[in-house]
């Protein structure tokens, strides 16, 4: 199998990707990257869900609206959803409502 160039276009064009994880140290742009990637994927996928376990709840800041432990539609999108879950595992969350 040929390796793919590490570009946004290659990620967007891959129809077999069901999960994309964005990780790294603090302050490297994980939230920004995740949100930008989600917006681009929402242009070509029927539904996109961004899940954050960051206790700072930066997805709410990035999109300018409050998210909780259940998928919530992002303002201005019909198929982009976000949720911010408790990374300590103390809360329950549901994915069914975004599928």
PDB file as gemmi writes it, atoms N, CA and C in Angstrom:
CRYST1    1.000    1.000    1.000  90.00  90.00  90.00 P 1                      
ATOM      1  N   UNK A   1       0.849  -1.182   0.000  1.00  0.00           N  
ATOM      2  CA  UNK A   1       0.000   0.000   0.000  1.00  0.00           C  
ATOM      3  C   UNK A   1       0.892   1.241   0.000  1.00  0.00           C  
ATOM      4  N   UNK A   2       0.574   2.169  -0.869  1.00  0.00           N  
ATOM      5  CA  UNK A   2       1.325   3.413  -0.943  1.00  0.00           C  
ATOM      6  C   UNK A   2       0.956   4.313   0.222  1.00  0.00           C  
ATOM      7  N   UNK A   3       1.945   5.023   0.754  1.00  0.00           N  
ATOM      8  CA  UNK A   3       1.641   5.961   1.828  1.00  0.00           C  
ATOM      9  C   UNK A   3       1.068   7.248   1.230  1.00  0.00           C  
ATOM     10  N   UNK A   4       0.214   7.878   1.988  1.00  0.00           N  
ATOM     11  CA  UNK A   4      -0.433   9.105   1.548  1.00  0.00           C  
ATOM     12  C   UNK A   4       0.320  10.306   2.069  1.00  0.00           C  
ATOM     13  N   UNK A   5       0.279  11.379   1.295  1.00  0.00           N  
ATOM     14  CA  UNK A   5       0.879  12.621   1.770  1.00  0.00           C  
ATOM     15  C   UNK A   5       0.084  13.124   2.971  1.00  0.00           C  
ATOM     16  N   UNK A   6       0.774  13.670   3.966  1.00  0.00           N  
ATOM     17  CA  UNK A   6       0.069  14.173   5.159  1.00  0.00           C  
ATOM     18  C   UNK A   6      -0.555  15.551   4.907  1.00  0.00           C  
ATOM     19  N   UNK A   7      -1.676  15.547   4.175  1.00  0.00           N  
ATOM     20  CA  UNK A   7      -2.340  16.803   3.852  1.00  0.00           C  
ATOM     21  C   UNK A   7      -3.798  16.759   4.295  1.00  0.00           C  
ATOM     22  N   UNK A   8      -4.374  17.920   4.483  1.00  0.00           N  
ATOM     23  CA  UNK A   8      -5.791  18.022   4.824  1.00  0.00           C  
ATOM     24  C   UNK A   8      -6.644  17.407   3.724  1.00  0.00           C  
ATOM     25  N   UNK A   9      -6.275  17.625   2.474  1.00  0.00           N  
ATOM     26  CA  UNK A   9      -7.032  17.075   1.349  1.00  0.00           C  
ATOM     27  C   UNK A   9      -7.094  15.558   1.425  1.00  0.00           C  
ATOM     28  N   UNK A  10      -6.002  14.914   1.758  1.00  0.00           N  
ATOM     29  CA  UNK A  10      -6.008  13.454   1.856  1.00  0.00           C  
ATOM     30  C   UNK A  10      -6.907  12.971   2.986  1.00  0.00           C  
ATOM     31  N   UNK A  11      -6.949  13.686   4.086  1.00  0.00           N  
ATOM     32  CA  UNK A  11      -7.840  13.306   5.184  1.00  0.00           C  
ATOM     33  C   UNK A  11      -9.294  13.470   4.754  1.00  0.00           C  
ATOM     34  N   UNK A  12      -9.612  14.588   4.138  1.00  0.00           N  
ATOM     35  CA  UNK A  12     -10.981  14.870   3.707  1.00  0.00           C  
ATOM     36  C   UNK A  12     -11.434  13.858   2.652  1.00  0.00           C  
ATOM     37  N   UNK A  13     -10.538  13.470   1.758  1.00  0.00           N  
ATOM     38  CA  UNK A  13     -10.888  12.565   0.663  1.00  0.00           C  
ATOM     39  C   UNK A  13     -11.040  11.106   1.091  1.00  0.00           C  
ATOM     40  N   UNK A  14     -10.553  10.730   2.252  1.00  0.00           N  
ATOM     41  CA  UNK A  14     -10.611   9.335   2.692  1.00  0.00           C  
ATOM     42  C   UNK A  14     -12.020   8.980   3.166  1.00  0.00           C  
ATOM     43  N   UNK A  15     -12.680   8.123   2.416  1.00  0.00           N  
ATOM     44  CA  UNK A  15     -14.043   7.738   2.778  1.00  0.00           C  
ATOM     45  C   UNK A  15     -14.058   6.617   3.817  1.00  0.00           C  
ATOM     46  N   UNK A  16     -12.937   5.964   4.030  1.00  0.00           N  
ATOM     47  CA  UNK A  16     -12.907   4.844   4.973  1.00  0.00           C  
ATOM     48  C   UNK A  16     -12.656   5.289   6.417  1.00  0.00           C  
ATOM     49  N   UNK A  17     -12.303   6.544   6.633  1.00  0.00           N  
ATOM     50  CA  UNK A  17     -12.028   7.022   7.989  1.00  0.00           C  
ATOM     51  C   UNK A  17     -13.331   7.232   8.754  1.00  0.00           C  
ATOM     52  N   UNK A  18     -13.453   6.542   9.873  1.00  0.00           N  
ATOM     53  CA  UNK A  18     -14.610   6.746  10.739  1.00  0.00           C  
ATOM     54  C   UNK A  18     -14.240   7.513  11.990  1.00  0.00           C  
ATOM     55  N   UNK A  19     -12.996   7.408  12.411  1.00  0.00           N  
ATOM     56  CA  UNK A  19     -12.517   8.072  13.627  1.00  0.00           C  
ATOM     57  C   UNK A  19     -11.222   8.803  13.300  1.00  0.00           C  
ATOM     58  N   UNK A  20     -11.125  10.037  13.765  1.00  0.00           N  
ATOM     59  CA  UNK A  20      -9.879  10.805  13.657  1.00  0.00           C  
ATOM     60  C   UNK A  20      -9.579  11.348  15.037  1.00  0.00           C  
ATOM     61  N   UNK A  21      -8.420  11.013  15.564  1.00  0.00           N  
ATOM     62  CA  UNK A  21      -8.016  11.488  16.887  1.00  0.00           C  
ATOM     63  C   UNK A  21      -6.970  12.577  16.727  1.00  0.00           C  
ATOM     64  N   UNK A  22      -7.153  13.678  17.452  1.00  0.00           N  
ATOM     65  CA  UNK A  22      -6.195  14.783  17.445  1.00  0.00           C  
ATOM     66  C   UNK A  22      -5.629  14.875  18.854  1.00  0.00           C  
ATOM     67  N   UNK A  23      -4.327  14.753  18.980  1.00  0.00           N  
ATOM     68  CA  UNK A  23      -3.706  14.774  20.299  1.00  0.00           C  
ATOM     69  C   UNK A  23      -2.403  15.541  20.295  1.00  0.00           C  
ATOM     70  N   UNK A  24      -1.873  15.766  21.456  1.00  0.00           N  
ATOM     71  CA  UNK A  24      -0.602  16.461  21.603  1.00  0.00           C  
ATOM     72  C   UNK A  24      -0.522  17.152  22.947  1.00  0.00           C  
ATOM     73  N   UNK A  25       0.608  17.782  23.156  1.00  0.00           N  
ATOM     74  CA  UNK A  25       0.828  18.521  24.403  1.00  0.00           C  
ATOM     75  C   UNK A  25      -0.078  19.748  24.463  1.00  0.00           C  
ATOM     76  N   UNK A  26      -0.141  20.348  25.640  1.00  0.00           N  
ATOM     77  CA  UNK A  26      -0.945  21.550  25.820  1.00  0.00           C  
ATOM     78  C   UNK A  26      -0.452  22.707  24.968  1.00  0.00           C  
ATOM     79  N   UNK A  27      -1.383  23.420  24.372  1.00  0.00           N  
ATOM     80  CA  UNK A  27      -1.045  24.625  23.628  1.00  0.00           C  
ATOM     81  C   UNK A  27      -0.566  24.413  22.203  1.00  0.00           C  
ATOM     82  N   UNK A  28      -0.702  23.188  21.667  1.00  0.00           N  
ATOM     83  CA  UNK A  28      -0.217  22.945  20.308  1.00  0.00           C  
ATOM     84  C   UNK A  28      -1.294  23.136  19.242  1.00  0.00           C  
ATOM     85  N   UNK A  29      -2.535  23.388  19.656  1.00  0.00           N  
ATOM     86  CA  UNK A  29      -3.597  23.660  18.693  1.00  0.00           C  
ATOM     87  C   UNK A  29      -4.535  22.498  18.431  1.00  0.00           C  
ATOM     88  N   UNK A  30      -4.709  21.620  19.407  1.00  0.00           N  
ATOM     89  CA  UNK A  30      -5.602  20.474  19.230  1.00  0.00           C  
ATOM     90  C   UNK A  30      -7.046  20.904  18.976  1.00  0.00           C  
ATOM     91  N   UNK A  31      -7.541  21.833  19.755  1.00  0.00           N  
ATOM     92  CA  UNK A  31      -8.929  22.284  19.586  1.00  0.00           C  
ATOM     93  C   UNK A  31      -9.103  22.988  18.253  1.00  0.00           C  
ATOM     94  N   UNK A  32      -8.194  23.873  17.920  1.00  0.00           N  
ATOM     95  CA  UNK A  32      -8.267  24.593  16.645  1.00  0.00           C  
ATOM     96  C   UNK A  32      -8.227  23.623  15.476  1.00  0.00           C  
ATOM     97  N   UNK A  33      -7.310  22.666  15.528  1.00  0.00           N  
ATOM     98  CA  UNK A  33      -7.188  21.674  14.464  1.00  0.00           C  
ATOM     99  C   UNK A  33      -8.447  20.829  14.369  1.00  0.00           C  
ATOM    100  N   UNK A  34      -8.956  20.372  15.506  1.00  0.00           N  
ATOM    101  CA  UNK A  34     -10.159  19.538  15.519  1.00  0.00           C  
ATOM    102  C   UNK A  34     -11.357  20.275  14.936  1.00  0.00           C  
ATOM    103  N   UNK A  35     -11.536  21.511  15.329  1.00  0.00           N  
ATOM    104  CA  UNK A  35     -12.677  22.300  14.847  1.00  0.00           C  
ATOM    105  C   UNK A  35     -12.563  22.576  13.351  1.00  0.00           C  
ATOM    106  N   UNK A  36     -11.396  22.947  12.899  1.00  0.00           N  
ATOM    107  CA  UNK A  36     -11.196  23.218  11.468  1.00  0.00           C  
ATOM    108  C   UNK A  36     -11.392  21.949  10.643  1.00  0.00           C  
ATOM    109  N   UNK A  37     -10.862  20.840  11.116  1.00  0.00           N  
ATOM    110  CA  UNK A  37     -11.025  19.566  10.437  1.00  0.00           C  
ATOM    111  C   UNK A  37     -12.501  19.169  10.391  1.00  0.00           C  
ATOM    112  N   UNK A  38     -13.201  19.355  11.490  1.00  0.00           N  
ATOM    113  CA  UNK A  38     -14.628  19.016  11.550  1.00  0.00           C  
ATOM    114  C   UNK A  38     -15.449  19.850  10.561  1.00  0.00           C  
ATOM    115  N   UNK A  39     -15.160  21.133  10.475  1.00  0.00           N  
ATOM    116  CA  UNK A  39     -15.883  22.004   9.540  1.00  0.00           C  
ATOM    117  C   UNK A  39     -15.657  21.530   8.103  1.00  0.00           C  
ATOM    118  N   UNK A  40     -14.419  21.177   7.766  1.00  0.00           N  
ATOM    119  CA  UNK A  40     -14.127  20.703   6.415  1.00  0.00           C  
ATOM    120  C   UNK A  40     -14.792  19.353   6.144  1.00  0.00           C  
ATOM    121  N   UNK A  41     -14.759  18.459   7.119  1.00  0.00           N  
ATOM    122  CA  UNK A  41     -15.410  17.149   6.954  1.00  0.00           C  
ATOM    123  C   UNK A  41     -16.926  17.299   6.814  1.00  0.00           C  
ATOM    124  N   UNK A  42     -17.503  18.265   7.515  1.00  0.00           N  
ATOM    125  CA  UNK A  42     -18.950  18.487   7.436  1.00  0.00           C  
ATOM    126  C   UNK A  42     -19.385  18.901   6.027  1.00  0.00           C  
ATOM    127  N   UNK A  43     -18.470  19.388   5.226  1.00  0.00           N  
ATOM    128  CA  UNK A  43     -18.788  19.751   3.842  1.00  0.00           C  
ATOM    129  C   UNK A  43     -18.956  18.527   2.943  1.00  0.00           C  
ATOM    130  N   UNK A  44     -18.363  17.384   3.361  1.00  0.00           N  
ATOM    131  CA  UNK A  44     -18.380  16.207   2.494  1.00  0.00           C  
ATOM    132  C   UNK A  44     -18.945  14.950   3.159  1.00  0.00           C  
ATOM    133  N   UNK A  45     -19.275  15.013   4.440  1.00  0.00           N  
ATOM    134  CA  UNK A  45     -19.808  13.856   5.166  1.00  0.00           C  
ATOM    135  C   UNK A  45     -21.236  14.141   5.603  1.00  0.00           C  
ATOM    136  N   UNK A  46     -22.042  13.087   5.737  1.00  0.00           N  
ATOM    137  CA  UNK A  46     -23.427  13.319   6.171  1.00  0.00           C  
ATOM    138  C   UNK A  46     -23.529  13.816   7.608  1.00  0.00           C  
ATOM    139  N   UNK A  47     -22.654  13.345   8.508  1.00  0.00           N  
ATOM    140  CA  UNK A  47     -22.647  13.785   9.902  1.00  0.00           C  
ATOM    141  C   UNK A  47     -21.226  13.746  10.440  1.00  0.00           C  
ATOM    142  N   UNK A  48     -20.899  14.736  11.248  1.00  0.00           N  
ATOM    143  CA  UNK A  48     -19.585  14.812  11.887  1.00  0.00           C  
ATOM    144  C   UNK A  48     -19.813  15.124  13.357  1.00  0.00           C  
ATOM    145  N   UNK A  49     -19.121  14.391  14.216  1.00  0.00           N  
ATOM    146  CA  UNK A  49     -19.209  14.604  15.655  1.00  0.00           C  
ATOM    147  C   UNK A  49     -17.815  14.854  16.212  1.00  0.00           C  
ATOM    148  N   UNK A  50     -17.650  15.968  16.921  1.00  0.00           N  
ATOM    149  CA  UNK A  50     -16.405  16.270  17.612  1.00  0.00           C  
ATOM    150  C   UNK A  50     -16.642  16.014  19.095  1.00  0.00           C  
ATOM    151  N   UNK A  51     -15.798  15.188  19.691  1.00  0.00           N  
ATOM    152  CA  UNK A  51     -15.897  14.874  21.114  1.00  0.00           C  
ATOM    153  C   UNK A  51     -14.627  15.358  21.793  1.00  0.00           C  
ATOM    154  N   UNK A  52     -14.778  16.152  22.829  1.00  0.00           N  
ATOM    155  CA  UNK A  52     -13.628  16.645  23.585  1.00  0.00           C  
ATOM    156  C   UNK A  52     -13.691  16.132  25.014  1.00  0.00           C  
ATOM    157  N   UNK A  53     -12.535  15.718  25.523  1.00  0.00           N  
ATOM    158  CA  UNK A  53     -12.425  15.324  26.935  1.00  0.00           C  
ATOM    159  C   UNK A  53     -11.629  16.360  27.714  1.00  0.00           C  
ATOM    160  N   UNK A  54     -11.350  17.481  27.106  1.00  0.00           N  
ATOM    161  CA  UNK A  54     -10.587  18.554  27.746  1.00  0.00           C  
ATOM    162  C   UNK A  54     -11.443  19.215  28.831  1.00  0.00           C  
ATOM    163  N   UNK A  55     -10.963  19.231  30.075  1.00  0.00           N  
ATOM    164  CA  UNK A  55     -11.762  19.849  31.143  1.00  0.00           C  
ATOM    165  C   UNK A  55     -11.974  21.353  30.959  1.00  0.00           C  
ATOM    166  N   UNK A  56     -11.183  21.998  30.103  1.00  0.00           N  
ATOM    167  CA  UNK A  56     -11.333  23.435  29.866  1.00  0.00           C  
ATOM    168  C   UNK A  56     -12.522  23.748  28.962  1.00  0.00           C  
ATOM    169  N   UNK A  57     -13.100  22.730  28.331  1.00  0.00           N  
ATOM    170  CA  UNK A  57     -14.252  22.907  27.442  1.00  0.00           C  
ATOM    171  C   UNK A  57     -14.005  23.977  26.384  1.00  0.00           C  
ATOM    172  N   UNK A  58     -12.930  23.809  25.644  1.00  0.00           N  
ATOM    173  CA  UNK A  58     -12.567  24.780  24.621  1.00  0.00           C  
ATOM    174  C   UNK A  58     -13.409  24.692  23.356  1.00  0.00           C  
ATOM    175  N   UNK A  59     -14.099  23.576  23.127  1.00  0.00           N  
ATOM    176  CA  UNK A  59     -14.994  23.520  21.972  1.00  0.00           C  
ATOM    177  C   UNK A  59     -16.081  24.572  22.088  1.00  0.00           C  
ATOM    178  N   UNK A  60     -16.600  24.747  23.287  1.00  0.00           N  
ATOM    179  CA  UNK A  60     -17.621  25.778  23.507  1.00  0.00           C  
ATOM    180  C   UNK A  60     -17.073  27.158  23.167  1.00  0.00           C  
ATOM    181  N   UNK A  61     -15.832  27.415  23.536  1.00  0.00           N  
ATOM    182  CA  UNK A  61     -15.200  28.702  23.213  1.00  0.00           C  
ATOM    183  C   UNK A  61     -14.984  28.836  21.706  1.00  0.00           C  
ATOM    184  N   UNK A  62     -14.517  27.764  21.074  1.00  0.00           N  
ATOM    185  CA  UNK A  62     -14.189  27.823  19.646  1.00  0.00           C  
ATOM    186  C   UNK A  62     -15.422  28.092  18.787  1.00  0.00           C  
ATOM    187  N   UNK A  63     -16.542  27.466  19.129  1.00  0.00           N  
ATOM    188  CA  UNK A  63     -17.754  27.638  18.329  1.00  0.00           C  
ATOM    189  C   UNK A  63     -18.708  28.678  18.909  1.00  0.00           C  
ATOM    190  N   UNK A  64     -18.377  29.239  20.059  1.00  0.00           N  
ATOM    191  CA  UNK A  64     -19.187  30.308  20.627  1.00  0.00           C  
ATOM    192  C   UNK A  64     -20.542  29.862  21.130  1.00  0.00           C  
ATOM    193  N   UNK A  65     -20.654  28.628  21.577  1.00  0.00           N  
ATOM    194  CA  UNK A  65     -21.900  28.126  22.150  1.00  0.00           C  
ATOM    195  C   UNK A  65     -21.562  27.033  23.157  1.00  0.00           C  
ATOM    196  N   UNK A  66     -22.463  26.796  24.074  1.00  0.00           N  
ATOM    197  CA  UNK A  66     -22.224  25.844  25.147  1.00  0.00           C  
ATOM    198  C   UNK A  66     -22.565  24.424  24.700  1.00  0.00           C  
ATOM    199  N   UNK A  67     -21.639  23.485  24.936  1.00  0.00           N  
ATOM    200  CA  UNK A  67     -21.859  22.069  24.666  1.00  0.00           C  
ATOM    201  C   UNK A  67     -21.809  21.306  25.977  1.00  0.00           C  
ATOM    202  N   UNK A  68     -22.448  20.155  26.000  1.00  0.00           N  
ATOM    203  CA  UNK A  68     -22.465  19.324  27.197  1.00  0.00           C  
ATOM    204  C   UNK A  68     -22.081  17.899  26.866  1.00  0.00           C  
ATOM    205  N   UNK A  69     -22.607  16.952  27.660  1.00  0.00           N  
ATOM    206  CA  UNK A  69     -22.209  15.562  27.498  1.00  0.00           C  
ATOM    207  C   UNK A  69     -23.089  14.792  26.512  1.00  0.00           C  
ATOM    208  N   UNK A  70     -23.914  15.495  25.764  1.00  0.00           N  
ATOM    209  CA  UNK A  70     -24.701  14.891  24.689  1.00  0.00           C  
ATOM    210  C   UNK A  70     -24.418  15.667  23.411  1.00  0.00           C  
ATOM    211  N   UNK A  71     -24.425  14.995  22.259  1.00  0.00           N  
ATOM    212  CA  UNK A  71     -24.168  15.703  21.001  1.00  0.00           C  
ATOM    213  C   UNK A  71     -25.165  16.841  20.783  1.00  0.00           C  
ATOM    214  N   UNK A  72     -24.637  17.982  20.419  1.00  0.00           N  
ATOM    215  CA  UNK A  72     -25.464  19.164  20.174  1.00  0.00           C  
ATOM    216  C   UNK A  72     -25.057  19.761  18.830  1.00  0.00           C  
ATOM    217  N   UNK A  73     -26.053  20.126  18.038  1.00  0.00           N  
ATOM    218  CA  UNK A  73     -25.772  20.683  16.716  1.00  0.00           C  
ATOM    219  C   UNK A  73     -25.047  22.023  16.848  1.00  0.00           C  
ATOM    220  N   UNK A  74     -24.008  22.190  16.035  1.00  0.00           N  
ATOM    221  CA  UNK A  74     -23.259  23.442  16.012  1.00  0.00           C  
ATOM    222  C   UNK A  74     -24.065  24.463  15.216  1.00  0.00           C  
ATOM    223  N   UNK A  75     -24.229  25.653  15.771  1.00  0.00           N  
ATOM    224  CA  UNK A  75     -24.965  26.717  15.096  1.00  0.00           C  
ATOM    225  C   UNK A  75     -24.410  26.953  13.694  1.00  0.00           C  
ATOM    226  N   UNK A  76     -25.307  27.026  12.724  1.00  0.00           N  
ATOM    227  CA  UNK A  76     -24.906  27.288  11.347  1.00  0.00           C  
ATOM    228  C   UNK A  76     -24.640  26.030  10.530  1.00  0.00           C  
ATOM    229  N   UNK A  77     -24.764  24.854  11.163  1.00  0.00           N  
ATOM    230  CA  UNK A  77     -24.534  23.580  10.472  1.00  0.00           C  
ATOM    231  C   UNK A  77     -25.716  22.654  10.691  1.00  0.00           C  
ATOM    232  N   UNK A  78     -26.015  21.861   9.670  1.00  0.00           N  
ATOM    233  CA  UNK A  78     -27.058  20.856   9.814  1.00  0.00           C  
ATOM    234  C   UNK A  78     -26.498  19.494  10.203  1.00  0.00           C  
ATOM    235  N   UNK A  79     -25.206  19.281   9.997  1.00  0.00           N  
ATOM    236  CA  UNK A  79     -24.625  17.953  10.168  1.00  0.00           C  
ATOM    237  C   UNK A  79     -23.356  17.931  11.023  1.00  0.00           C  
ATOM    238  N   UNK A  80     -23.091  18.994  11.747  1.00  0.00           N  
ATOM    239  CA  UNK A  80     -21.904  19.056  12.609  1.00  0.00           C  
ATOM    240  C   UNK A  80     -22.364  19.155  14.056  1.00  0.00           C  
ATOM    241  N   UNK A  81     -21.873  18.231  14.873  1.00  0.00           N  
ATOM    242  CA  UNK A  81     -22.258  18.141  16.274  1.00  0.00           C  
ATOM    243  C   UNK A  81     -21.017  18.158  17.154  1.00  0.00           C  
ATOM    244  N   UNK A  82     -21.152  18.679  18.362  1.00  0.00           N  
ATOM    245  CA  UNK A  82     -20.066  18.675  19.337  1.00  0.00           C  
ATOM    246  C   UNK A  82     -20.585  18.199  20.680  1.00  0.00           C  
ATOM    247  N   UNK A  83     -19.665  17.634  21.451  1.00  0.00           N  
ATOM    248  CA  UNK A  83     -19.971  17.305  22.839  1.00  0.00           C  
ATOM    249  C   UNK A  83     -18.682  17.364  23.641  1.00  0.00           C  
ATOM    250  N   UNK A  84     -18.821  17.775  24.897  1.00  0.00           N  
ATOM    251  CA  UNK A  84     -17.683  17.865  25.812  1.00  0.00           C  
ATOM    252  C   UNK A  84     -17.975  16.954  26.996  1.00  0.00           C  
ATOM    253  N   UNK A  85     -17.206  15.879  27.088  1.00  0.00           N  
ATOM    254  CA  UNK A  85     -17.463  14.880  28.124  1.00  0.00           C  
ATOM    255  C   UNK A  85     -16.474  15.030  29.272  1.00  0.00           C  
ATOM    256  N   UNK A  86     -16.878  14.509  30.410  1.00  0.00           N  
ATOM    257  CA  UNK A  86     -16.046  14.515  31.608  1.00  0.00           C  
ATOM    258  C   UNK A  86     -14.943  13.484  31.432  1.00  0.00           C  
ATOM    259  N   UNK A  87     -13.705  13.918  31.370  1.00  0.00           N  
ATOM    260  CA  UNK A  87     -12.583  13.004  31.133  1.00  0.00           C  
ATOM    261  C   UNK A  87     -12.302  12.100  32.330  1.00  0.00           C  
ATOM    262  N   UNK A  88     -12.904  12.388  33.468  1.00  0.00           N  
ATOM    263  CA  UNK A  88     -12.717  11.548  34.646  1.00  0.00           C  
ATOM    264  C   UNK A  88     -13.683  10.367  34.651  1.00  0.00           C  
ATOM    265  N   UNK A  89     -14.569  10.329  33.676  1.00  0.00           N  
ATOM    266  CA  UNK A  89     -15.505   9.226  33.565  1.00  0.00           C  
ATOM    267  C   UNK A  89     -16.650   9.273  34.553  1.00  0.00           C  
ATOM    268  N   UNK A  90     -16.869  10.405  35.200  1.00  0.00           N  
ATOM    269  CA  UNK A  90     -17.922  10.505  36.203  1.00  0.00           C  
ATOM    270  C   UNK A  90     -19.292  10.741  35.599  1.00  0.00           C  
ATOM    271  N   UNK A  91     -19.331  11.266  34.373  1.00  0.00           N  
ATOM    272  CA  UNK A  91     -20.627  11.532  33.737  1.00  0.00           C  
ATOM    273  C   UNK A  91     -20.904  10.526  32.641  1.00  0.00           C  
ATOM    274  N   UNK A  92     -22.147  10.397  32.290  1.00  0.00           N  
ATOM    275  CA  UNK A  92     -22.555   9.507  31.216  1.00  0.00           C  
ATOM    276  C   UNK A  92     -22.759  10.359  29.964  1.00  0.00           C  
ATOM    277  N   UNK A  93     -22.542   9.760  28.803  1.00  0.00           N  
ATOM    278  CA  UNK A  93     -22.804  10.493  27.581  1.00  0.00           C  
ATOM    279  C   UNK A  93     -23.434   9.555  26.567  1.00  0.00           C  
ATOM    280  N   UNK A  94     -24.139  10.140  25.589  1.00  0.00           N  
ATOM    281  CA  UNK A  94     -24.845   9.369  24.588  1.00  0.00           C  
ATOM    282  C   UNK A  94     -24.435   9.815  23.194  1.00  0.00           C  
ATOM    283  N   UNK A  95     -24.155   8.845  22.330  1.00  0.00           N  
ATOM    284  CA  UNK A  95     -23.809   9.151  20.949  1.00  0.00           C  
ATOM    285  C   UNK A  95     -24.992   8.956  20.013  1.00  0.00           C  
ATOM    286  N   UNK A  96     -26.036   8.279  20.447  1.00  0.00           N  
ATOM    287  CA  UNK A  96     -27.135   7.916  19.565  1.00  0.00           C  
ATOM    288  C   UNK A  96     -27.803   9.106  18.887  1.00  0.00           C  
ATOM    289  N   UNK A  97     -27.912  10.222  19.563  1.00  0.00           N  
ATOM    290  CA  UNK A  97     -28.660  11.352  19.012  1.00  0.00           C  
ATOM    291  C   UNK A  97     -27.928  12.051  17.870  1.00  0.00           C  
ATOM    292  N   UNK A  98     -26.664  11.736  17.627  1.00  0.00           N  
ATOM    293  CA  UNK A  98     -25.929  12.368  16.520  1.00  0.00           C  
ATOM    294  C   UNK A  98     -25.825  11.455  15.317  1.00  0.00           C  
ATOM    295  N   UNK A  99     -26.385  10.260  15.403  1.00  0.00           N  
ATOM    296  CA  UNK A  99     -26.247   9.330  14.277  1.00  0.00           C  
ATOM    297  C   UNK A  99     -27.485   9.295  13.429  1.00  0.00           C  
TER     298      UNK A  99                                                      
END                                                                             
